[in-house]
Amino acid sequence: MIYENDLIYIEKEEAQVPWLKIFTKEIYKEFSDCPLELQKELFEKILLCEKAMIEFYKPEKINIASFANYVPRVHFHVMARFKEDAFFP
């Protein structure tokens, strides 16, 4: 875990690309189920992670995703993408 507060926590995913996962502490199935304060906190941290990754890694693109198929709870992925990475495009 690289960050935690009362509402969320952020983990670094071990992968070929810089990849962060942002989770709600309380489990919600859908983003719309989250209280407004939590929705705002999630988007603030997504933007913070995106900006920090752009500044530090200088990627071709940042991907932000929330599928929740394998982990059926609200969480977001923020990934720095590069032309030479195995997942690009």
C-alpha positions as CSV (number, residue, x, y, z in Angstrom):
1,M,0.0,0.0,0.0
2,I,1.4,3.4,-0.9
3,Y,-1.4,5.7,0.4
4,E,-4.3,5.4,2.8
5,N,-6.9,7.7,4.4
6,D,-10.3,7.2,6.0
7,L,-12.0,6.6,2.7
8,I,-9.6,5.0,0.2
9,Y,-6.3,3.3,-0.2
10,I,-3.9,3.1,-3.1
11,E,-1.8,0.0,-4.1
12,K,1.0,-0.4,-6.6
13,E,0.3,-3.3,-9.0
14,E,3.4,-5.3,-10.0
15,A,3.4,-5.1,-13.8
16,Q,5.4,-4.3,-16.9
17,V,4.0,-0.7,-16.8
18,P,3.5,1.7,-13.9
19,W,0.1,0.8,-12.5
20,L,-1.8,2.0,-9.5
21,K,-5.1,0.7,-8.1
22,I,-7.4,2.9,-6.0
23,F,-9.9,1.1,-3.7
24,T,-12.7,2.3,-1.5
25,K,-12.2,1.1,2.1
26,E,-15.9,0.4,2.4
27,I,-17.1,-2.1,-0.2
28,Y,-19.6,-0.8,-2.8
29,K,-20.7,-2.7,-5.9
30,E,-21.3,0.3,-8.1
31,F,-19.7,3.8,-8.2
32,S,-23.2,5.3,-8.0
33,D,-23.6,3.5,-4.6
34,C,-20.8,5.5,-3.1
35,P,-21.6,8.6,-1.1
36,L,-20.8,11.9,-2.8
37,E,-17.8,12.6,-0.5
38,L,-16.3,9.3,-1.5
39,Q,-17.0,9.9,-5.2
40,K,-15.1,13.3,-5.0
41,E,-12.2,11.7,-3.1
42,L,-11.9,9.0,-5.7
43,F,-11.7,11.5,-8.6
44,E,-9.3,13.7,-6.7
45,K,-7.0,10.8,-6.2
46,I,-7.3,9.6,-9.8
47,L,-6.4,13.0,-11.0
48,L,-3.5,13.2,-8.6
49,C,-2.1,9.8,-9.6
50,E,-2.5,10.7,-13.3
51,K,-0.7,14.0,-13.0
52,A,2.1,12.5,-10.9
53,M,2.6,9.6,-13.4
54,I,2.7,12.0,-16.4
55,E,5.3,14.2,-14.7
56,F,7.4,11.3,-13.4
57,Y,7.2,8.7,-16.2
58,K,6.5,10.9,-19.3
59,P,4.2,8.2,-20.8
60,E,2.6,8.1,-24.2
61,K,-0.8,7.8,-22.6
62,I,-2.5,7.3,-19.2
63,N,-5.2,4.7,-19.0
64,I,-7.9,4.9,-16.3
65,A,-10.2,1.9,-16.0
66,S,-12.9,0.5,-13.7
67,F,-14.2,-2.9,-14.8
68,A,-14.7,-4.7,-11.5
69,N,-15.3,-8.1,-13.2
70,Y,-12.8,-10.1,-11.2
71,V,-12.9,-7.9,-8.1
72,P,-16.6,-7.0,-7.9
73,R,-16.3,-3.8,-5.9
74,V,-15.6,-0.2,-6.7
75,H,-11.9,0.4,-7.6
76,F,-9.9,2.2,-10.3
77,H,-6.8,1.4,-12.3
78,V,-4.4,4.2,-13.4
79,M,-1.7,2.9,-15.8
80,A,1.1,4.7,-17.6
81,R,1.4,3.4,-21.2
82,F,4.3,3.5,-23.5
83,K,4.7,2.6,-27.2
84,E,7.2,-0.1,-26.4
85,D,5.1,-1.8,-23.6
86,A,3.6,-5.2,-24.2
87,F,0.0,-4.0,-23.7
88,F,0.2,-1.0,-26.1
89,P,-2.1,0.1,-27.6
